């Protein structure tokens, strides 16, 4: 799916049978074309076992690299709903940190000894992988902040899915920074329209 930055100008409210149907489609387009607001996971390719968690109220590309660390890259990101206030995104990040502090050790800054946004496994456990962190953060965000995340529940698979961005290679050319359904298999957007997608499923 390609981002359409002019979708609002092209949207025709009169093309729908009723206002509710038009509003559902309008909000779907608003969320699917949004590029701002993310909770993300990053890695340092030199330090396996340490994973960064952070947020941005802007576009994800602003967190894709670090001028201070050429070995840093994004691994995964979860899309926050378009229109969410920056202070709410900040509170989601802080709540996520509090949850992670209960499961992992926080890496501290070398000079100040203050807590950083980097986490690692506690002594005696296997190395913390970015895949594990993505799963833990995804489950937490869906359970506690589903109303604030661009997500849906699929009763057929009994899972909550947050649209997001994923780095498939960790190195090389990165895909566009837009939110997609990375579940398997993904649900078609037609499922959200009144009447559903027409398949034998229960997703609307």
N, C-alpha and C positions, 0 to 999 in steps of 0.2 A: 504494500500500500504506500502510495506517495503522498507526502504532506501537501495540502492545498492551502496556501496562505490567503487566498482570496475566497474561501468558502462562504464567508458571511455575506459578501456582496452578491454572490450567486444564489444564495438560499431563497427559495420561493415559498413563503408561508401558505400561499393559496393552492399549492400543488398537492395538499393533503386533505383527506376527508374530514378531519376534525382537528381542533387545536391541540388536543393531547397527543395525537399521532405526530403532528408537526413538531411539537416541543420535544418529544422523545428523539426524533431524528436530529433536530437542531442541537440538542445536548450531546448526542453521540458524535456528531461532526465536531463540535467544540472540543470535546475531550480527545478524540482521535487525532486532531490536528494540532493539539497543544504541544509545545516544545519546552515549556518552563515548569519548574517544580519537580524535584526528584529527591529520593533517598537512595544513595549509591554505595557501592562496595568497590574498593580499589585494592590493588596489590603492588608490592615491590618485587620485581622478578628476581632480585638477588636474595630475598629473604623469605623463602617458603615458610609457612607457619604463622606469618603475621598478616593480618587483614585490616584494612581501613574501612570505617563506616562514616558517612557524612551526609550532608544535605546541600542542595543549592536551590535558591528560589528563582534562579535564572535558567539558561539553557545548559544541558548536560555537557556540551563541549567545553564549557569553562572549567570543568573539573577533569578533563580527559588526560591532562598531563601536568607536570610540575616543573617549573623553571629551575627549582633547586634539586630535583631528583629525576634524572633522565631515565631511571629504571622503573618509574611509577607508571601504571596504566589503570584504566577502569576495567572492572570485571563484569559487574551487573548493576542495574539501577531499576528502581521501582517508581512508577509514575504517580505523582500526587495530582489530585484533581485540579483542573484549571479553575482559577478564581480563589483558591485557598489563600488566606492572609499569611504573609511571611512569618509572623509570630507563632501561628499555628503549626507551620512546617517546622519551626524551631523547637516547639514543644514536643512534636512527634520525634524529632531527632533525640532530644534529651531523654524522653521516655524509653527510646530504643537503647540508648547508652545504659540507662539504669538496669534494663533487663539483661543486657550483655554483661554488665559488671557482676551479675549473679552467677554467670556461667564461665566467664573467661577472665584472664588477667589483662589489665589495661597497660599498655606500654607507656612509660613516662618519658618526658623530654629530658635529655641528657643533662642540660644545664640547670633548668629550673626545678626538675623533678615533678612538674605538673603533669596531670593526665593528658595524654594525646588522644587522637581518634583511632589509634591502632590497637588491635586486640591480638592475643595469642592464647594458646591452650595452657591450662594450668599444669604444673609439674606432675609427671606421671601419666599424662594423657597423650594421645597421638597428636601430631601436628594439626593445627587448625587449617583447614582448606577453605578456599573461597567458595567452593560449592556448598560446604557445610554452613558457612556463614550466610550465604544467600538463602538457603532453606530455612534457617532459624529466623532470620529477619523477615522473610516473606510470611511465615506462619504468624509471627508476632504482629506484623502490620495488618494482616487480614483479620486476625481475631480481635484486635483492639482499635483499629483505625480504618475499617472497611468503608465507613462513610466519608472518609477523607482521601481515599486512594481510588485511582481509576481501575476498578476491578469488577468482577462478577462471580456469582456462585453457580457452579454446574452441578445440578442434582444427579445427573446420570453418572458422573464420576465421583460425586460427593467431595468436591474440592473447591476451594476458593482460589481464584486466579487473579493476580495483579498484573496488569499490562506493564511492560517494561522494556528495557534495552539490555542486550546481552552481547558480550564480546566473544564471538565463536572461536577466535584463534588465539587471543591474548597477545599475539604479535602480528604485524602486517597491517593491511588496510582495515580500518574499522568501519562497521556499517553505519548508516545514518543514525543520528541521535534522535530517534523517535520511539514512542511507546507501541509495542506490539504484544500480541498474545503468544507467549512462548510455551504454553502448555501443550500436551500431546494427547490427542490432536487438538488444535485450536478451534474455538467456536466461531462460526461465521457471524458477521455483524447483522445479517438478516434475521438471526435468531432473536434479536432484541426488538424487532418491529412487531407491531400487533399482528397476531396470527402465527408468528414464528417463521422459521425458515422453510417449513413444509416437510422436514424430515421427521422420522419417528423418534422424537426426543422431547424432553420437557425443559427447555431452556428459556422459555419466556413466561 
